């Protein structure tokens, strides 16, 4: 028996979905707004969440990461009255199981529900048999990092090529090394090639090697890094920088596991596993003709997208502690701690350089703190303090009775929504005062059904008494 949560502001839709789930032998609950949905999700240990997009207190897509941030996170099926292709793409990229358009028939609901529960059952059965992933320096326990590690564990048990994507500084090389260490090739070489740092004229000979005299300056033969990675792992960092002509040759090597060194006449074999990484959008590049489609398909047999530090802010304090310990030990500095205000500033910063930037900021702060045992916000680089200060001074929420109408005006849609929400609350507060808390009378006066009245009272936190 599974547990199902429905988050939808339509009581009829909630009741229908709950009744269907119960007929299938499962437990079911509902929430009519985001606030109640998140609260129930933190305590209910649900297997599946049906999530509407348009809710009274926000957009359902915005809370997808929060719904899935816990260790036993539920699978989320999005419900929408509008067929929005961009919304569907965002939902899937954010980890949703499916995206269903209303109106929904019982059959249209039952099939994805049965499939997702079968997946959950298989997942629970396989957890015990899965080997424990060695982190190899990967720090953090946020949902985003745990999901990336789960994918890494799956990838490590196969021999398929792997593509690691993510912004600069998210730890792509660290994950590539962790994959190698968790694979059956762990005792063999892990060879790194940075395609962005090697001139295009030298990249071919660096990879494939060359014979003596193959070109000016080739005074000695070189076996190349592909051969060096034989029976091990070849990591091509920033593969998006690889020239098109070389991409074609790499594709043949991946297919045949054979190639000719530059200037050579004899083919050489190398049994390597390829792991590639990039911060660029290879799909967009392939559409523009600057990256080969066939190579992209070959690389993307398995893909891991690493989260930015903005998507895993809960890991910042743990990362700070780890970096601090490492930096102090390396520089023979007395161990330091970071103050609460310093951690708060780090948590608000946007981190365009991600984990790599955080490591540099921590090292600079430790140096600035000098002999102080504790690092305070004042020790952080000025750019970090200025950016977070500016962010904190930007109006983000309007008060109950006023809206920011000066330099930064809210959108008409947001303004109207805030006005309507406040008007609804004022109306139902006044209504319950007039009928002295009698819901039956409130239904008569408001000409609304009992379920709608109860939903509004719950949404706005109004005590019917």
Residue, then its C-alpha position, 0 to 999 in steps of 0.5 A: x500500500x502506497x501513500x498519495x498526496x494531492x495538492x490542488x486548489x479544486x476540492x472536487x479534483x482532490x476528492x476524485x483523485x483521492x477516491x481513485x487512489x483509495x479504490x486502488x488500495x492506497x492511502x490518500x490525503x490532499x492539500x489545497x495550497x502550497x503551504x499545506x502541501x509542503x507541510x504535509x510532505x515533510x511529515x507524511x512520507x508520501x510515495x507520489x504527489x499529484x501537483x497542480x501548477x496554478x495554486x492560490x499561493x504560487x506556482x506548483x513548479x517552483x516547489x518541485x525541488x522542495x518536495x524532492x529534497x528529502x532522502x525518501x522524496x516522493x515522485x511528482x506527477x504534474x497536473x495542469x489545465x494548460x498544455x505548456x511545452x516549456x512548462x513540461x520541459x521545466x517539470x521534467x528537468x526539475x525531476x517530475x515523473x510525468x506531466x498530465x493535462x486536465x481534464x483527467x479520466x480515471x484511466x489517464x490517472x491510473x496508468x502513470x500511478x501504477x507505473x510510478x508505484x512499480x518503479x518505487x517498488x523496484x527501487x526499494x528492492x534494489x537498494x539493498x543489492x546496490x553497492x555503496x558509492x564511494x564519494x571520493x571527496x564529493x561533499x554534501x547531503x542535499x537532494x540534488x547531490x544525493x540524486x547525482x550520486x545515485x546516478x553515478x552509482x548506476x553509471x559505475x556499474x556499466x561500461x557505457x560512455x558518460x556525459x557530465x554537464x553543469x556550470x563551471x566550478x560544480x565539480x565535474x572532474x571530481x565526479x568523473x574521478x569518483x565514477x572511475x574509483x567506483x567502477x571495475x576499472x578503478x585499478x587502471x589509469x584515470x587519464x585527464x585531457x582538458x580540451x579547452x587548454x590544449x591548442x587545437x593543433x596539438x590536441x590530435x597528437x595529444x590524444x592519438x599520439x604520433x610517430x617520429x617526424x610526423x610534423x615539425x618538432x616531433x623528434x620522438x614518438x608519442x603513444x598519446x593519452x588514448x593509449x595511456x588510458x587503455x583498460x582505464x578511464x579517459x576523461x575529456x574535460x570541456x569536450x564542447x571545445x573540441x574541433x569538428x574534424x577531431x570530433x569525427x575521428x573521436x567518434x570512430x575511435x569510440x565505435x572501433x576502439x582502434x585508430x592511427x597515430x598522427x603520421x602512422x600507418x599501423x592501427x593501435x587498439x585501446x580499451x578505454x571507457x570515455x567520460x566527457x564533461x562540458x559547461x556548454x549546451x551541446x544540444x544547442x551546439x549540435x543544432x547550430x552545426x558546431x558539434x556533431x549529432x552522432x558524437x552527442x548521441x554516443x556521449x549521452x548514453x548516460x548523463x549526469x547534470x551536476x547542480x549549481x551551488x545555488x541549487x544546493x545551499x543546504x550544503x554550504x556549511x558542510x562545504x565550508x567546514x571541509x574547506x576550512x579544515x583542509x586549508x588550515x592543515x595545508x598552511x599549518x594554521x590553527x583551526x578556525x571556525x566560521x561565525x553564524x553571520x558569516x555562514x548566513x552571508x555565504x548562504x545568500x550569495x549567488x555563487x556564479x563560480x559555484x563550489x570552486x569560487x566558494x573554496x577560493x572565498x574561504x581561503x581568502x577569508x581565512x587569510x584575512x582573519x589572520x590570528x583570529x580563531x573565528x572568521x566573521x563576515x567582515x573577513x569575506x571579500x568585499x564583492x561577496x559582502x556587497x552583492x549580498x547586501x544589495x540583494x537584501x535591500x531589494x524589495x521582495x515582498x509587498x506588505x498586506x496593505x501596500x505594494x512597491x509602486x516606486x522604482x521597482x513595480x511588480x508585474x500586473x499579474x503578480x499585483x492582481x494576484x496579491x490584491x485578490x488574495x488579500x480581498x479573499x481573506x478580508x471577505x471570509x474574515x468578515x463573512x465569519x464575523x457576520x454569521x458568527x462562525x456558522x459555516x451553514x449560514x456562511x454557505x447561504x450568504x456567500x452562495x458557495x459550497x461547503x467544501x469551497x468555504x472550508x478550503x478558503x478558511x483553511x487557506x487563509x488560516x481563519x478560525x471559524x469560531 
